[in-house]
């Protein structure tokens, strides 16, 4: 159903990227809802690195060439950073698929935390660990969740075609 790839990029590259996105000058953009099915009332922050068939951010070069090489991506559809703020209790978000057409999805964990990634059928959960990537068929329903043990949960959501 899915594949897990640890040590996806070099620790030096990841640490450099974390330093660049973890300061008060990085442009995070507020989203009022997690996805179209989620009615929890919680939002999150995003930053699109690649969108609408083009590079969308000057931060793209800091990580995406290494991710593309590591995952052997041929045709990138979207690459978006997601930041979920810490909550006092774990909030599991609604299951969803990113696109209705055939594609591959990957969730790359930027930091280690207790905000699991969930899969619906079959039921499975994956613990976020920095520099770990979960690759799966984009047709599989999945869900994110907030974390309670760190300031935030940061992931890079990647959609691509093989």
C-alpha positions as a Python dict, from the first residue, in 0.01 Angstrom:
ca = {
    (1, 'X'): (0, 0, 0),
    (2, 'X'): (280, 241, 81),
    (3, 'X'): (655, 261, 97),
    (4, 'X'): (864, 429, 366),
    (5, 'X'): (1195, 587, 274),
    (6, 'X'): (1418, 697, 563),
    (7, 'X'): (1707, 941, 529),
    (8, 'X'): (1545, 1081, 217),
    (9, 'X'): (1798, 1364, 179),
    (10, 'X'): (2124, 1450, 355),
    (11, 'X'): (2096, 1568, 716),
    (12, 'X'): (2297, 1878, 623),
    (13, 'X'): (2043, 1974, 352),
    (14, 'X'): (1750, 1906, 583),
    (15, 'X'): (1900, 2111, 868),
    (16, 'X'): (1971, 2400, 632),
    (17, 'X'): (1611, 2385, 509),
    (18, 'X'): (1472, 2372, 865),
    (19, 'X'): (1678, 2677, 959),
    (20, 'X'): (1538, 2869, 661),
    (21, 'X'): (1171, 2785, 724),
    (22, 'X'): (1180, 2805, 1105),
    (23, 'X'): (1232, 3175, 1145),
    (24, 'X'): (992, 3465, 1177),
    (25, 'X'): (1062, 3583, 821),
    (26, 'X'): (946, 3270, 638),
    (27, 'X'): (616, 3332, 457),
    (28, 'X'): (354, 3090, 589),
    (29, 'X'): (0, 3134, 458),
    (30, 'X'): (-307, 3067, 672),
    (31, 'X'): (-565, 2813, 551),
    (32, 'X'): (-900, 2830, 732),
    (33, 'X'): (-972, 2460, 700),
    (34, 'X'): (-764, 2143, 677),
    (35, 'X'): (-948, 2003, 374),
    (36, 'X'): (-1294, 2019, 218),
    (37, 'X'): (-1423, 1734, 437),
    (38, 'X'): (-1283, 1857, 767),
    (39, 'X'): (-1525, 2054, 982),
    (40, 'X'): (-1311, 2057, 1297),
    (41, 'X'): (-1273, 2435, 1295),
    (42, 'X'): (-894, 2411, 1293),
    (43, 'X'): (-674, 2569, 1029),
    (44, 'X'): (-309, 2538, 936),
    (45, 'X'): (-35, 2716, 743),
    (46, 'X'): (101, 2636, 398),
    (47, 'X'): (374, 2744, 161),
    (48, 'X'): (354, 2621, -199),
    (49, 'X'): (694, 2542, -347),
    (50, 'X'): (556, 2412, -679),
    (51, 'X'): (207, 2484, -811),
    (52, 'X'): (30, 2508, -1148),
    (53, 'X'): (319, 2346, -1337),
    (54, 'X'): (580, 2595, -1217),
    (55, 'X'): (810, 2680, -931),
    (56, 'X'): (612, 2897, -693),
    (57, 'X'): (873, 2988, -431),
    (58, 'X'): (1235, 3098, -408),
    (59, 'X'): (1272, 2828, -138),
    (60, 'X'): (1207, 2552, -394),
    (61, 'X'): (1579, 2511, -474),
    (62, 'X'): (1668, 2449, -109),
    (63, 'X'): (1502, 2107, -97),
    (64, 'X'): (1306, 2002, -406),
    (65, 'X'): (1595, 1901, -637),
    (66, 'X'): (1714, 1658, -365),
    (67, 'X'): (1362, 1525, -302),
    (68, 'X'): (1297, 1483, -676),
    (69, 'X'): (1621, 1290, -717),
    (70, 'X'): (1563, 1074, -408),
    (71, 'X'): (1207, 980, -508),
    (72, 'X'): (1286, 955, -879),
    (73, 'X'): (1005, 1196, -966),
    (74, 'X'): (947, 1244, -1338),
    (75, 'X'): (651, 1485, -1341),
    (76, 'X'): (584, 1702, -1037),
    (77, 'X'): (225, 1817, -984),
    (78, 'X'): (248, 1999, -651),
    (79, 'X'): (486, 2045, -359),
    (80, 'X'): (351, 2221, -54),
    (81, 'X'): (481, 2269, 298),
    (82, 'X'): (222, 2227, 572),
    (83, 'X'): (260, 2357, 926),
    (84, 'X'): (9, 2242, 1187),
    (85, 'X'): (40, 2429, 1519),
    (86, 'X'): (60, 2234, 1843),
    (87, 'X'): (-275, 2159, 2008),
    (88, 'X'): (-352, 2059, 2368),
    (89, 'X'): (-503, 1731, 2248),
    (90, 'X'): (-447, 1543, 1922),
    (91, 'X'): (-686, 1653, 1649),
    (92, 'X'): (-727, 1392, 1375),
    (93, 'X'): (-832, 1554, 1048),
    (94, 'X'): (-1080, 1418, 792),
    (95, 'X'): (-971, 1157, 540),
    (96, 'X'): (-919, 1283, 187),
    (97, 'X'): (-731, 1235, -140),
    (98, 'X'): (-532, 1523, -286),
    (99, 'X'): (-643, 1475, -648),
    (100, 'X'): (-913, 1263, -807),
    (101, 'X'): (-693, 1148, -1098),
    (102, 'X'): (-419, 881, -1093),
    (103, 'X'): (-104, 1007, -923),
    (104, 'X'): (144, 927, -650),
    (105, 'X'): (148, 1111, -319),
    (106, 'X'): (429, 1147, -70),
    (107, 'X'): (441, 1297, 276),
    (108, 'X'): (792, 1398, 379),
    (109, 'X'): (831, 1468, 750),
    (110, 'X'): (1041, 1774, 827),
    (111, 'X'): (1032, 1726, 1204),
    (112, 'X'): (976, 1442, 1450),
    (113, 'X'): (654, 1471, 1652),
    (114, 'X'): (347, 1274, 1765),
    (115, 'X'): (108, 1399, 1491),
    (116, 'X'): (54, 1074, 1301),
    (117, 'X'): (-32, 1023, 935),
    (118, 'X'): (-333, 792, 903),
    (119, 'X'): (-451, 568, 619),
    (120, 'X'): (-814, 454, 591),
    (121, 'X'): (-818, 121, 403),
    (122, 'X'): (-641, -68, 533),
    (123, 'X'): (-624, 120, 861),
    (124, 'X'): (-265, 217, 940),
    (125, 'X'): (-82, 501, 1111),
    (126, 'X'): (271, 629, 1055),
    (127, 'X'): (475, 820, 1312),
    (128, 'X'): (643, 1136, 1183),
    (129, 'X'): (1021, 1119, 1201),
    (130, 'X'): (1241, 1388, 1053),
    (131, 'X'): (1376, 1298, 707),
    (132, 'X'): (1130, 1010, 657),
    (133, 'X'): (905, 999, 352),
    (134, 'X'): (587, 796, 308),
    (135, 'X'): (505, 725, -58),
    (136, 'X'): (162, 595, -157),
    (137, 'X'): (-97, 569, -431),
    (138, 'X'): (-277, 903, -444),
    (139, 'X'): (-613, 724, -455),
    (140, 'X'): (-571, 604, -94),
    (141, 'X'): (-758, 810, 161),
    (142, 'X'): (-525, 957, 420),
    (143, 'X'): (-543, 1201, 708),
    (144, 'X'): (-311, 1424, 900),
    (145, 'X'): (-330, 1514, 1268),
    (146, 'X'): (-199, 1781, 1499),
    (147, 'X'): (81, 1717, 1745),
    (148, 'X'): (92, 1776, 2121),
    (149, 'X'): (463, 1726, 2192),
    (150, 'X'): (633, 1988, 1970),
    (151, 'X'): (561, 2350, 1878),
    (152, 'X'): (437, 2235, 1537),
    (153, 'X'): (416, 1951, 1287),
    (154, 'X'): (580, 2035, 953),
    (155, 'X'): (546, 1819, 643),
    (156, 'X'): (617, 1851, 275),
    (157, 'X'): (323, 1715, 76),
    (158, 'X'): (427, 1606, -275),
    (159, 'X'): (202, 1495, -560),
    (160, 'X'): (353, 1359, -879),
    (161, 'X'): (313, 1128, -1174),
    (162, 'X'): (557, 848, -1250),
}
